[in-house]
């Protein structure tokens, strides 16, 4: 705790000066319920990319409240990811709001307006839809903003459906980092877009908002509390008990936190990616852990109503038919680098694949007959696993207690859970004979037992252990235009959340036109190496 306090004290002067605000660009501006929104984030501090936060929070909000949330990781101020719009989302215009723990109230400057149509329900945002007669409704290829000429986009005016074509980018500056999207423009009017230039102007004048949340410099900080105990029991836990957080299927996502005043505690993570089932426990204590919701659920005002017209019917039918294509596109994504320091990634281990040995039905037999480095002993009336290291020269054996014991990456504090299971379900065992530091605590090693089908989820944990669904950080991904199988009705032809151009560099993207005809928009949005805004867009036709 003293070390953590010293780190926080050192950060306070920098926190007082930081004005971190987040700009979000998206692959498109119009979606139907069930679509995915692909996002690119620019976290800025004083007009330059911020090096503070490692995670940003996104909320899709209307006047009726938040309908979807997501977390996106940040590396040196840049982030990417995607999330799905729930299928029951009412028709209307929404604010896509992004913020960090450092300045959670600074979201107003960077929010984007997107339109969502629900093609399977008549539900609408309250007072959020305006009916427009077919003859009075006008859509088309309206420019989002004036091109600034910092980069150039080149594409043929007309491209044949189903045929390959190229998009050329040229950078005339000292360097550039942009999100680039290529997507269909149909008979649905796209909402007004906040460009990077307007964001920088608004962000420079927006006031910083004070927050009691800790800066998430290394990764998301998971806030939690011990529940199920009375006040006297909570007082006895303070500064004495520890709590553990682990994830099924990931032996490196292990976190330990000390229980503080009134049962409050925090877990300092390195970002837990993907939606997971987390196992939470205060070992040896009757209370259970409850994780706190990190999202703010802000209210929004002044959102222009969505224009709904029968003129949109054909476009909505085609968008609904194309929704299944997104499932194919999901299999074609490219994973981008992410900020992650895994506990056991670089630790040497001894690996046992149990099918290479005589199989035994009991856990005790597996330990005795196969695992040379592990033994079971009773210490002060409690069954424990220990690591043993024979020394051939001295004839002595070094015994290490206080080790992490895991099943499918989940911390197991009660060895009887393993001793009572069918050992034939075990597939692999990894033994780590090295000191490990977790959450300020030190362990003398680790053993992870892996089952054939993540059997740990079927264990009957005691009442003080809770298995909770956890919304992790979205994997940073790009879709670089690979065509899909069968009928190609993709509305999105290309999405790169972070396309980096060196000074005077040119890049040529090879894409394939879809099977249908229509107008397509190309949009590049981002920053130069010196922090100047970039906005460039152009159109082309598929015939």
TORNUKE-658039 format. One line per 8 residues: number of its first residue (from 1); their letters; for each residue x, y, z of C-alpha. Coordinates in steps of 0.25 Angstrom, whole numbers, plus 5000, padded with zeros to 4 digits. Example, Ala and Ser with C-alpha at 12.3 -4.5 7.8 and 13.67 -1.06 7.14 Angstrom:
2
1 = as = 5049 4982 5031; 5055 4996 5029
***
This chain:
543
1 = xxxxxxxx = 5000 5000 5000; 5012 5010 5003; 5017 5007 4989; 5004 5010 4982; 5002 5023 4991; 5016 5027 4986; 5013 5025 4972; 5000 5033 4973
9 = xxxxxxxx = 5006 5044 4980; 5016 5045 4968; 5005 5045 4958; 4997 5056 4965; 5004 5068 4959; 5003 5062 4945; 4988 5059 4947; 4985 5073 4951
17 = xxxxxxxx = 4991 5078 4938; 4985 5067 4929; 4973 5071 4921; 4970 5058 4914; 4958 5057 4904; 4955 5047 4894; 4951 5048 4880; 4944 5036 4873
25 = xxxxxxxx = 4942 5034 4858; 4933 5022 4853; 4933 5014 4841; 4919 5019 4837; 4909 5029 4842; 4896 5021 4839; 4893 5007 4845; 4882 4997 4847
33 = xxxxxxxx = 4879 4991 4861; 4888 4978 4861; 4900 4985 4853; 4914 4987 4859; 4920 5000 4861; 4935 5000 4858; 4942 5011 4865; 4955 5019 4865
41 = xxxxxxxx = 4959 5027 4877; 4969 5039 4879; 4971 5043 4893; 4977 5057 4894; 4984 5065 4905; 4986 5079 4901; 4985 5077 4886; 4995 5065 4886
49 = xxxxxxxx = 4992 5050 4887; 4992 5047 4902; 5001 5036 4909; 4992 5035 4921; 4980 5026 4920; 4981 5011 4916; 4966 5010 4914; 4954 5018 4909
57 = xxxxxxxx = 4939 5016 4912; 4929 5018 4901; 4914 5019 4902; 4903 5020 4892; 4893 5030 4898; 4879 5036 4894; 4870 5044 4902; 4864 5031 4907
65 = xxxxxxxx = 4878 5027 4913; 4889 5018 4909; 4886 5006 4900; 4901 5000 4899; 4914 5001 4905; 4928 4997 4901; 4943 4999 4906; 4954 5001 4897
73 = xxxxxxxx = 4969 5000 4900; 4978 5012 4898; 4993 5012 4894; 5000 5025 4893; 4986 5032 4892; 4981 5023 4881; 4971 5012 4882; 4962 5004 4873
81 = xxxxxxxx = 4951 4993 4875; 4936 4990 4872; 4923 4987 4879; 4909 4982 4874; 4897 4991 4875; 4886 4983 4882; 4875 4977 4873; 4864 4984 4882
89 = xxxxxxxx = 4870 4998 4881; 4859 5008 4877; 4860 5016 4865; 4866 5030 4867; 4878 5038 4867; 4889 5035 4877; 4901 5041 4883; 4914 5032 4883
97 = xxxxxxxx = 4921 5038 4895; 4936 5034 4899; 4943 5038 4912; 4954 5033 4921; 4955 5032 4936; 4965 5044 4936; 4954 5053 4931; 4940 5046 4931
105 = xxxxxxxx = 4933 5059 4929; 4940 5063 4917; 4932 5055 4907; 4924 5067 4901; 4935 5071 4891; 4937 5058 4885; 4924 5051 4884; 4918 5047 4870
113 = xxxxxxxx = 4904 5047 4865; 4900 5033 4859; 4886 5029 4854; 4880 5015 4857; 4868 5009 4850; 4861 4997 4856; 4855 4989 4844; 4848 4979 4853
121 = xxxxxxxx = 4841 4988 4863; 4833 5000 4863; 4840 5005 4876; 4846 5019 4875; 4853 5029 4884; 4843 5038 4891; 4841 5050 4883; 4853 5046 4875
129 = xxxxxxxx = 4847 5043 4862; 4841 5053 4851; 4832 5047 4840; 4835 5053 4826; 4827 5051 4814; 4834 5043 4803; 4834 5055 4793; 4840 5064 4804
137 = xxxxxxxx = 4851 5055 4808; 4865 5058 4802; 4878 5049 4804; 4890 5048 4796; 4905 5050 4796; 4907 5062 4805; 4921 5065 4809; 4924 5064 4824
145 = xxxxxxxx = 4934 5076 4824; 4943 5083 4815; 4955 5075 4811; 4968 5081 4816; 4978 5076 4806; 4988 5070 4816; 4986 5056 4810; 4980 5053 4796
153 = xxxxxxxx = 4971 5041 4793; 4970 5036 4779; 4960 5026 4773; 4954 5024 4759; 4940 5031 4758; 4934 5018 4753; 4937 5004 4758; 4930 4992 4752
161 = xxxxxxxx = 4922 4983 4762; 4930 4971 4767; 4943 4975 4761; 4956 4979 4768; 4960 4994 4769; 4970 5002 4777; 4970 5014 4786; 4983 5023 4787
169 = xxxxxxxx = 4987 5031 4798; 4998 5041 4798; 5003 5049 4810; 5010 5062 4808; 5013 5065 4822; 5023 5061 4833; 5014 5049 4836; 5000 5045 4838
177 = xxxxxxxx = 4991 5035 4846; 4977 5034 4841; 4965 5025 4842; 4960 5021 4828; 4946 5016 4824; 4940 5012 4810; 4925 5010 4811; 4912 5011 4803
185 = xxxxxxxx = 4904 5024 4803; 4889 5020 4800; 4876 5028 4801; 4877 5030 4816; 4882 5044 4821; 4894 5043 4829; 4895 5052 4842; 4904 5063 4843
193 = xxxxxxxx = 4918 5059 4847; 4928 5066 4857; 4941 5067 4850; 4955 5066 4857; 4956 5081 4854; 4944 5085 4862; 4947 5075 4873; 4961 5082 4875
201 = xxxxxxxx = 4954 5095 4875; 4944 5091 4885; 4954 5083 4894; 4963 5094 4895; 4952 5103 4902; 4945 5092 4910; 4948 5092 4925; 4954 5080 4931
209 = xxxxxxxx = 4945 5072 4941; 4950 5068 4954; 4949 5053 4958; 4952 5044 4969; 4955 5032 4960; 4970 5028 4959; 4977 5030 4946; 4977 5017 4938
217 = xxxxxxxx = 4991 5017 4934; 4994 5003 4932; 4980 4997 4930; 4966 4997 4935; 4964 4999 4950; 4953 4989 4954; 4946 4995 4966; 4939 4985 4975
225 = xxxxxxxx = 4933 4983 4989; 4932 4972 4999; 4917 4969 5002; 4909 4959 5011; 4916 4964 5024; 4912 4972 5035; 4920 4985 5040; 4928 4978 5050
233 = xxxxxxxx = 4932 4967 5040; 4936 4978 5030; 4944 4985 5040; 4952 4972 5043; 4955 4970 5028; 4961 4984 5026; 4976 4984 5022; 4977 4969 5026
241 = xxxxxxxx = 4969 4961 5016; 4973 4960 5001; 4963 4958 4989; 4966 4950 4976; 4961 4952 4962; 4963 4942 4951; 4958 4939 4938; 4954 4925 4932
249 = xxxxxxxx = 4963 4921 4921; 4974 4932 4923; 4984 4928 4934; 4991 4941 4932; 4979 4950 4936; 4981 4948 4951; 4979 4960 4960; 4980 4962 4975
257 = xxxxxxxx = 4975 4974 4983; 4975 4977 4998; 4962 4979 5005; 4961 4994 5010; 4951 5002 5018; 4937 4997 5019; 4941 4986 5009; 4944 4994 4997
265 = xxxxxxxx = 4956 4989 4988; 4962 4991 4975; 4968 4982 4965; 4979 4989 4956; 4978 4981 4943; 4986 4982 4930; 4973 4982 4922; 4965 4969 4922
273 = xxxxxxxx = 4961 4967 4907; 4948 4961 4902; 4936 4958 4910; 4939 4948 4921; 4934 4940 4933; 4942 4945 4945; 4943 4937 4958; 4944 4946 4970
281 = xxxxxxxx = 4948 4942 4984; 4952 4947 4998; 4959 4934 5002; 4956 4928 5015; 4945 4939 5018; 4930 4938 5017; 4927 4950 5009; 4926 4951 4994
289 = xxxxxxxx = 4931 4961 4984; 4922 4970 4976; 4928 4978 4964; 4924 4992 4962; 4919 4997 4948; 4930 5007 4942; 4921 5014 4933; 4915 5028 4935
297 = xxxxxxxx = 4901 5027 4928; 4901 5042 4924; 4889 5049 4920; 4889 5056 4906; 4881 5068 4901; 4879 5075 4888; 4880 5063 4880; 4873 5066 4866
305 = xxxxxxxx = 4862 5056 4863; 4863 5045 4853; 4856 5048 4840; 4847 5035 4836; 4841 5034 4822; 4836 5024 4813; 4847 5028 4803; 4856 5020 4812
313 = xxxxxxxx = 4849 5007 4810; 4858 5001 4799; 4871 5005 4806; 4866 4999 4820; 4862 4986 4813; 4876 4985 4807; 4883 4988 4820; 4875 4977 4827
321 = xxxxxxxx = 4878 4967 4817; 4893 4971 4818; 4893 4969 4833; 4897 4955 4832; 4909 4959 4824; 4915 4965 4836; 4917 4951 4842; 4926 4947 4831
329 = xxxxxxxx = 4933 4960 4832; 4936 4957 4847; 4944 4945 4842; 4953 4954 4833; 4957 4964 4843; 4972 4967 4846; 4976 4968 4860; 4984 4981 4863
337 = xxxxxxxx = 4995 4982 4874; 4989 4984 4888; 4995 4988 4901; 4996 4976 4910; 5006 4971 4920; 5003 4956 4923; 5007 4950 4937; 5012 4937 4932
345 = xxxxxxxx = 5015 4940 4917; 5031 4940 4919; 5032 4931 4931; 5039 4918 4928; 5030 4906 4931; 5030 4891 4931; 5019 4886 4922; 5011 4872 4924
353 = xxxxxxxx = 5002 4867 4913; 4995 4856 4921; 4991 4848 4909; 5006 4845 4908; 5005 4838 4921; 4997 4827 4927; 4984 4833 4931; 4979 4833 4945
361 = xxxxxxxx = 4965 4835 4950; 4969 4843 4963; 4976 4856 4965; 4985 4850 4976; 4990 4840 4966; 4993 4850 4955; 5001 4858 4965; 5009 4846 4971
369 = xxxxxxxx = 5011 4838 4958; 5013 4849 4948; 5017 4863 4953; 5031 4862 4958; 5031 4877 4963; 5018 4876 4971; 5013 4870 4983; 5001 4870 4993
377 = xxxxxxxx = 5003 4872 5007; 4994 4876 5019; 4999 4889 5026; 4993 4893 5039; 4981 4884 5036; 4979 4890 5021; 4982 4882 5009; 4992 4890 5000
385 = xxxxxxxx = 5000 4888 4987; 5015 4890 4989; 5027 4892 4979; 5039 4882 4981; 5052 4884 4975; 5063 4873 4977; 5077 4877 4978; 5086 4865 4973
393 = xxxxxxxx = 5099 4871 4978; 5094 4873 4993; 5083 4862 4993; 5074 4872 4999; 5060 4876 4994; 5055 4891 4994; 5040 4892 4997; 5033 4904 4993
401 = xxxxxxxx = 5019 4907 4999; 5010 4919 4996; 5008 4916 4981; 4997 4920 4972; 4988 4908 4968; 4979 4909 4956; 4969 4901 4948; 4967 4907 4934
409 = xxxxxxxx = 4973 4920 4939; 4964 4921 4951; 4970 4923 4965; 4967 4911 4974; 4968 4914 4989; 4961 4901 4993; 4969 4889 4988; 4957 4879 4991
417 = xxxxxxxx = 4951 4885 4978; 4962 4879 4970; 4963 4866 4979; 4948 4863 4977; 4948 4865 4962; 4950 4854 4951; 4965 4855 4947; 4962 4849 4934
425 = xxxxxxxx = 4956 4862 4930; 4970 4868 4931; 4978 4871 4919; 4990 4879 4922; 4998 4884 4934; 5008 4895 4934; 5017 4897 4946; 5024 4911 4948
433 = xxxxxxxx = 5036 4910 4958; 5039 4924 4959; 5035 4936 4969; 5023 4944 4964; 5018 4958 4968; 5003 4960 4967; 4996 4972 4973; 5008 4975 4982
441 = xxxxxxxx = 5008 4961 4988; 5019 4951 4985; 5017 4936 4981; 5027 4925 4980; 5022 4919 4967; 5009 4914 4960; 5002 4902 4955; 4991 4903 4945
449 = xxxxxxxx = 4983 4890 4942; 4976 4891 4928; 4963 4883 4925; 4958 4878 4912; 4946 4887 4912; 4948 4898 4922; 4942 4889 4933; 4945 4900 4943
457 = xxxxxxxx = 4931 4906 4940; 4924 4894 4945; 4931 4893 4958; 4922 4895 4970; 4929 4907 4977; 4926 4911 4991; 4917 4922 4994; 4928 4933 4996
465 = xxxxxxxx = 4932 4930 4982; 4925 4938 4971; 4925 4936 4956; 4921 4948 4949; 4920 4953 4934; 4930 4963 4931; 4930 4973 4919; 4945 4974 4916
473 = xxxxxxxx = 4953 4983 4906; 4949 4981 4892; 4960 4975 4883; 4966 4985 4874; 4963 4981 4860; 4963 4986 4845; 4955 4981 4833; 4964 4982 4821
481 = xxxxxxxx = 4955 4979 4810; 4955 4964 4808; 4943 4960 4800; 4933 4951 4806; 4928 4938 4800; 4915 4937 4792; 4906 4949 4790; 4914 4961 4793
489 = xxxxxxxx = 4905 4972 4799; 4915 4978 4809; 4912 4992 4813; 4926 4994 4818; 4937 4991 4808; 4949 4995 4817; 4952 5000 4831; 4966 5003 4837
497 = xxxxxxxx = 4965 5011 4850; 4980 5014 4850; 4986 5016 4836; 5000 5022 4838; 5007 5030 4827; 5021 5034 4828; 5026 5048 4822; 5022 5048 4807
505 = xxxxxxxx = 5018 5034 4807; 5008 5028 4798; 5000 5015 4800; 4991 5008 4790; 4980 4999 4796; 4974 4988 4787; 4959 4986 4789; 4948 4978 4783
513 = xxxxxxxx = 4935 4985 4779; 4922 4979 4784; 4911 4972 4776; 4902 4983 4776; 4903 4997 4770; 4902 5011 4777; 4910 5022 4783; 4922 5020 4792
521 = xxxxxxxx = 4929 5030 4802; 4943 5030 4806; 4947 5037 4819; 4960 5040 4825; 4960 5046 4839; 4972 5048 4848; 4984 5056 4852; 4998 5060 4846
529 = xxxxxxxx = 5010 5057 4854; 5010 5071 4859; 4996 5070 4864; 4988 5077 4853; 4975 5072 4849; 4973 5064 4836; 4960 5062 4829; 4959 5057 4815
537 = xxxxxxx = 4947 5050 4807; 4943 5047 4793; 4932 5039 4786; 4932 5028 4775; 4921 5020 4768; 4920 5005 4766; 4913 5002 4753
***
